[in-house]
Amino acid sequence: MAAQRRSPDIVIVGSGISGIAAAHRLLRSGFCNVRILEATARSGGRIKTGRMGTNIVEIGANWIHGPSEENPVFFLARHYGLLDPQAFTPENQAMDIEEHPPWVPSWFSSSGQKLSMEDLYPAQELFAELLNEASQFEHGGEASWASVGEFIRSEARQRAEGRWKDEDESVRVLRRCVIGTMLKAECCVNGTHSMDQVGLKAFGLYKTLPGLDCTFPGGYEGLCRKLLSELPADLVTYRRAVRCVRWNDTERPEHAVTVECEDGEKIDADHVIVTVSLGYLKKHHSTLFHPPLPLHKAQSVQRLGFGTNNKIFVEFERPWWDADCEVIFLVWEDE
């Protein structure tokens, strides 16, 4: 009778949504020796829900982008009953917003004046036109600009001169400032510090899923809690930072990988799944892996870019915006 095959030892580094999902998939597939190491005191990673007074605020991830059948996050949130019924309506499911939700806006100048939508519409129309054109360069053709930012600034300046030549100078200046504001907002959509860092020819490669972006009424962390509740209680070890992952160890062939923790613990494993963020990899990959990552992987880590979306939560005594307002844009008049 053949000996029963041993279930491999698998260590997952990081208890964010990727690490939790990996553990889920492994356990469902019959792997029973799974352990997650988390450097902090909590699970969730970039998903973090907080409270401001009686309101829920998302310090990390905010929306489900493209909440439709193809989206695994939407699938899980629906399975756990974490969403409002409105997210499931056929109208919301079929809507293709391409990362630009149809929010009702209010526009204010940097001096506090509420701006007329009628005055701003030509600038919004021009920006949308340029953004659409920027996404077409992936199909080929010569481009005189390296980045999306360069293309939009150059073309906006040229087209505005022709289209708005009969307008007052103050109107032309205001509309140029509006395009500047929309270019900043586009940085948030693309997760970049500047649209000058977004390559023009690759801009159209990003594909979105259909569906109107939705949020978690009880907070995004609820998804992590539901997933964790289905895992063994002792599967995650908290406050266990990893110093180094030693792989391809020819001196100890019986252990394919050894994980060294900051507290001195050494964990032997057959496989290790590293789910840390790209930013952490950029900073630590040269010391996190021994031997170092193959050159093509290290270069990929360094070349991949992702900026920071900072959130500032502000509380007012009473609303000063319109009742139907869903987003506020600020136009800096000196730009």
C-alpha positions in Angstrom: 0.0 0.0 0.0 1.5 3.4 -1.0 2.3 5.8 1.7 -0.1 8.7 2.1 1.3 11.9 0.5 2.1 14.6 3.0 0.2 17.9 2.7 2.8 20.6 1.9 3.6 23.4 4.4 2.6 26.7 3.0 3.3 30.1 4.5 1.5 33.3 3.3 3.2 36.6 4.1 0.6 39.3 4.7 -2.9 39.2 5.9 -4.4 41.7 3.5 -7.3 40.7 1.2 -4.8 38.8 -1.2 -3.3 36.8 1.7 -6.7 35.9 3.1 -8.1 35.0 -0.3 -5.0 32.8 -1.0 -5.6 30.9 2.3 -9.2 30.4 1.4 -8.4 29.0 -2.0 -5.8 26.6 -0.6 -8.0 25.3 2.2 -10.9 24.7 -0.2 -8.5 22.8 -2.4 -7.5 20.4 0.4 -4.2 22.0 1.6 -4.4 21.8 5.4 -0.9 23.1 6.5 -1.4 26.8 5.8 -0.2 29.7 7.9 -0.5 33.5 7.5 2.2 35.8 9.0 1.1 39.4 9.5 3.4 42.2 10.6 0.8 44.3 12.2 -1.9 43.7 14.8 -4.8 43.5 12.3 -5.9 41.9 9.1 -7.1 43.8 6.0 -4.0 45.5 4.8 -5.0 48.4 2.6 -8.7 47.8 3.5 -9.3 49.7 6.7 -12.6 51.1 8.0 -12.9 53.8 10.6 -15.5 56.0 12.3 -16.0 59.7 12.4 -18.7 60.5 14.8 -21.6 58.2 13.8 -20.4 57.9 10.2 -18.3 55.1 8.7 -15.2 56.3 6.8 -13.0 54.2 4.6 -9.4 55.0 5.4 -8.2 52.6 2.7 -10.1 51.0 -0.1 -13.4 52.7 -0.8 -15.5 51.3 -3.7 -16.1 48.2 -5.6 -15.2 49.4 -9.1 -17.3 47.6 -11.7 -19.7 45.7 -9.5 -20.8 43.1 -12.0 -20.7 39.3 -12.4 -17.0 39.4 -13.6 -15.8 41.1 -10.4 -14.8 38.6 -7.6 -15.0 41.3 -4.9 -18.6 42.0 -5.9 -19.3 38.3 -6.0 -18.1 37.8 -2.4 -19.8 40.9 -1.1 -23.1 39.8 -2.6 -22.6 36.3 -1.2 -22.1 37.7 2.3 -25.0 40.1 2.0 -22.8 43.2 2.5 -24.3 45.5 -0.1 -27.4 47.6 -0.6 -30.1 46.1 -2.9 -29.6 49.0 -5.3 -26.2 47.6 -6.3 -28.0 44.6 -7.9 -30.4 46.5 -10.1 -30.1 45.7 -13.9 -29.6 49.5 -14.5 -26.6 49.7 -12.2 -25.2 46.4 -13.4 -25.3 47.4 -17.1 -23.8 50.9 -16.6 -20.3 51.3 -18.0 -18.8 54.4 -16.3 -15.1 53.7 -17.1 -14.0 54.9 -13.6 -16.0 58.2 -13.9 -19.2 57.8 -11.8 -22.0 60.2 -12.9 -22.0 62.1 -9.7 -23.9 65.4 -9.3 -21.1 68.0 -8.8 -20.8 71.4 -7.3 -17.9 73.7 -8.4 -16.3 76.4 -6.3 -13.5 78.8 -6.9 -10.5 79.1 -4.5 -12.1 82.4 -3.3 -15.2 80.5 -2.3 -17.5 81.5 -5.1 -19.9 78.9 -6.5 -19.4 78.6 -10.2 -22.0 78.3 -12.9 -22.2 74.9 -14.6 -23.1 76.7 -17.8 -19.8 78.5 -17.8 -17.8 75.4 -17.0 -19.5 72.9 -19.5 -17.3 73.8 -22.5 -14.2 73.0 -20.5 -15.6 69.7 -19.2 -16.6 68.8 -22.7 -13.1 69.5 -24.1 -11.4 67.5 -21.3 -13.7 64.5 -21.9 -12.9 64.7 -25.6 -9.1 64.8 -24.9 -9.3 61.9 -22.4 -11.1 59.8 -24.9 -8.6 60.6 -27.6 -5.7 59.7 -25.2 -7.1 56.2 -24.8 -6.9 55.6 -28.5 -3.1 55.7 -28.9 -2.9 52.1 -27.9 -4.1 51.2 -31.3 -1.0 52.6 -33.0 -0.1 55.7 -34.8 2.6 58.3 -34.1 2.4 60.3 -30.9 4.3 63.6 -30.3 3.8 63.3 -26.6 5.2 60.8 -24.1 2.6 61.1 -21.4 -1.2 61.7 -21.0 -0.5 64.9 -19.1 1.7 66.4 -21.9 -0.9 65.5 -24.5 -3.9 67.0 -22.6 -2.1 70.2 -21.7 -0.8 70.8 -25.2 -4.0 70.0 -27.0 -6.2 71.8 -24.5 -4.2 75.0 -24.9 -4.3 74.8 -28.7 -8.0 73.9 -29.1 -9.1 76.4 -26.5 -7.5 79.2 -28.4 -9.6 78.4 -31.4 -12.9 77.5 -29.7 -13.0 80.2 -27.1 -11.4 83.1 -28.9 -14.6 85.1 -28.8 -15.1 84.7 -25.0 -14.0 87.2 -22.4 -10.5 86.7 -21.1 -11.9 86.0 -17.6 -14.0 83.2 -19.0 -11.1 81.7 -20.9 -8.9 81.7 -17.9 -11.6 80.1 -15.7 -12.1 77.3 -18.2 -8.3 76.6 -18.4 -8.3 76.4 -14.6 -11.2 73.9 -14.8 -9.2 71.7 -17.1 -6.3 71.9 -14.6 -8.7 70.8 -11.8 -10.0 67.9 -13.9 -6.4 66.8 -14.7 -5.7 66.7 -11.0 -8.9 64.6 -10.4 -7.7 62.2 -13.1 -4.6 61.6 -11.0 -6.8 60.2 -8.3 -8.6 57.9 -10.9 -5.3 56.6 -12.1 -3.5 56.5 -8.8 -0.6 58.6 -9.8 1.1 61.8 -8.5 1.0 63.3 -12.0 -0.5 62.4 -15.3 3.0 63.1 -16.7 3.9 59.7 -15.3 1.2 57.9 -17.2 2.4 56.8 -20.6 0.2 57.9 -23.5 0.5 54.7 -25.6 -0.4 52.5 -22.7 -3.2 54.6 -21.3 -5.9 52.8 -23.2 -4.8 49.3 -22.1 -6.5 49.7 -18.8 -9.9 48.0 -19.0 -12.8 48.5 -16.7 -15.7 46.3 -15.7 -19.3 47.4 -16.1 -21.4 48.5 -13.2 -21.9 51.6 -11.1 -19.3 51.8 -8.4 -20.8 50.9 -5.0 -19.7 51.0 -1.4 -20.1 48.8 1.7 -22.8 50.3 4.0 -21.2 48.6 7.0 -17.6 49.2 5.9 -15.2 47.5 3.5 -13.5 45.7 6.5 -16.7 43.6 6.8 -15.6 41.6 3.7 -12.3 40.7 5.5 -14.1 39.7 8.6 -16.5 37.4 6.8 -13.6 35.7 4.9 -11.6 35.4 8.2 -14.6 33.9 10.0 -14.4 30.9 7.6 -10.7 30.2 8.4 -9.3 28.4 11.4 -9.0 30.8 14.3 -5.2 30.3 14.7 -4.3 30.5 11.0 -3.1 34.1 11.2 -0.1 35.0 13.5 -0.1 38.7 14.2 2.8 41.0 15.0 5.1 38.6 13.1 7.1 40.6 10.7 9.2 38.7 8.1 12.8 39.7 7.7 13.9 37.4 4.9 12.5 34.6 2.7 15.3 32.1 1.9 14.4 30.1 -1.1 16.2 27.7 -3.4 18.4 26.6 -0.5 20.7 23.9 -1.9 22.3 23.3 1.5 18.9 22.1 2.9 17.1 20.4 0.0 14.5 18.9 2.3 13.1 22.4 3.0 12.5 24.4 -0.2 12.0 27.7 1.7 12.8 29.1 5.1 11.0 32.2 6.4 13.0 34.2 8.9 11.0 36.5 11.2 12.1 39.7 12.9 11.7 38.0 16.3 14.2 35.3 15.3 11.7 32.5 14.5 12.6 30.4 11.5 9.8 28.6 9.7 10.5 25.9 7.2 8.0 25.6 4.3 7.5 23.9 1.0 5.9 27.0 -0.6 5.7 30.7 0.4 3.2 33.2 -1.1 4.3 36.8 -0.6 1.4 39.2 -0.8 3.0 42.4 0.4 2.2 45.7 -1.4 4.1 46.9 -4.4 5.5 49.9 -2.4 6.9 47.5 0.2 8.5 45.3 -2.5 10.1 48.3 -4.1 11.7 49.3 -0.8 12.7 45.9 0.5 12.9 43.3 -2.2 16.7 43.4 -2.2 16.8 42.2 1.4 13.5 40.4 1.6 14.6 37.5 -0.7 17.7 35.4 -0.5 19.0 34.8 -3.0 17.7 38.0 -4.7 14.8 37.8 -7.1 15.8 37.0 -10.7 16.8 40.2 -12.5 13.7 40.3 -14.8 11.4 40.2 -11.7 13.4 42.8 -9.8 13.2 45.1 -12.8 9.5 44.6 -13.1 9.0 45.6 -9.5 11.0 48.7 -10.0 9.4 49.7 -13.3 5.8 49.3 -12.0 4.4 52.5 -10.7 1.6 53.5 -8.4 1.1 56.8 -6.7 -0.6 57.7 -3.4 -4.2 58.8 -3.0 -4.4 60.7 0.2 -7.7 61.1 2.0 -8.5 64.1 4.3 -11.7 63.8 6.3 -13.3 67.1 7.2 -16.3 67.5 9.5 -18.6 70.6 9.2 -21.3 71.8 11.7 -23.9 71.9 8.9 -24.0 71.2 5.1 -23.1 74.3 2.9 -23.5 72.5 -0.4 -26.6 71.6 -2.4 -28.8 68.8 -1.1 -28.2 66.7 -4.3 -24.4 67.3 -4.4 -22.3 64.2 -4.5 -18.8 65.6 -5.3 -17.2 69.0 -4.9 -14.6 70.3 -7.3 -12.3 73.2 -6.3 -10.9 75.5 -9.0 -7.7 77.3 -8.1 -7.9 80.7 -9.9 -4.1 81.3 -9.8 -3.4 78.2 -11.9 
